[in-house]
Amino acid sequence: MQAKVAVTEERASCLIATLIAETQTPCPCDKKSGLRIEGTTYDGRPIAIRIDAKEGVLYIDGMTQEEVDTIKQRRCPLRQHQQTDRVT
């Protein structure tokens, strides 16, 4: 299963952080080209994200398009946390 998401650099940074709970050290022996981030999702599944900076696209292996679209539509979890911590 693979998802494809067109994003800005800023949105990509936020989305990647909400998809990957733990990163793995990349192995150069795998001979995988391009910029990749691999690890596990928050529910423990393996995930790999290939970043195509020229196209502004993330290719996500390990999640369905529906799952990624749902996460993408959520508000930023960090911003939500910051808003609830405000003193009034």
C-alpha positions in Angstrom: 0.0 0.0 0.0 1.3 3.4 -0.9 0.0 6.9 -0.5 1.0 10.0 -2.4 0.6 13.5 -1.0 1.5 16.9 -2.6 2.7 19.2 0.1 4.7 22.4 0.8 8.0 22.0 2.7 6.4 23.3 5.8 3.4 21.0 5.6 5.7 18.1 4.8 7.6 18.7 8.0 4.4 18.7 10.1 2.9 15.7 8.3 6.0 13.5 8.6 6.1 14.2 12.4 2.5 13.0 12.7 3.2 9.8 10.7 6.5 8.5 12.2 6.7 7.7 15.8 10.3 6.3 15.7 12.8 6.6 13.0 15.3 3.9 12.0 18.9 4.5 10.9 19.0 4.2 7.1 21.2 1.4 5.7 23.2 2.4 2.6 23.4 -1.3 1.6 19.7 -1.2 0.7 20.6 0.8 -2.5 17.4 2.9 -2.2 17.8 6.2 -4.1 16.5 9.6 -3.0 15.7 11.1 0.3 14.0 8.6 2.5 12.8 8.4 6.1 12.0 5.0 7.6 10.6 3.9 10.9 7.4 2.9 12.6 4.0 4.5 12.9 2.4 5.4 16.2 0.5 2.0 16.1 3.8 0.1 15.4 3.6 -0.5 11.7 6.7 -0.1 9.5 6.6 3.0 7.3 8.9 4.5 4.7 8.5 8.0 3.3 10.3 9.0 0.1 10.5 12.8 -0.4 10.6 14.2 -3.9 11.5 17.9 -3.3 11.4 18.8 -6.9 7.8 17.7 -7.3 6.7 18.6 -3.7 5.4 15.1 -3.2 5.7 12.6 -0.4 5.4 8.9 -1.3 4.4 7.0 1.8 4.7 3.2 2.0 2.9 1.5 4.9 -0.3 3.5 5.1 -3.3 3.7 2.8 -4.2 6.9 0.9 -7.3 7.2 3.1 -5.3 7.0 6.3 -2.9 9.7 5.2 -5.7 12.0 3.9 -7.4 11.7 7.3 -4.2 12.6 9.1 -3.5 15.5 6.7 -7.0 17.0 7.3 -6.5 17.2 11.0 -5.3 20.3 12.6 -1.7 20.5 13.8 -1.4 18.5 17.1 1.4 20.8 18.3 -0.7 23.9 17.7 -3.7 22.4 19.4 -1.5 21.5 22.4 -0.1 25.1 22.6 -3.6 26.6 22.5 -4.8 24.5 25.4 -1.7 25.5 27.5 -2.4 29.2 27.3 -3.1 31.1 30.5 -6.1 33.3 30.4 
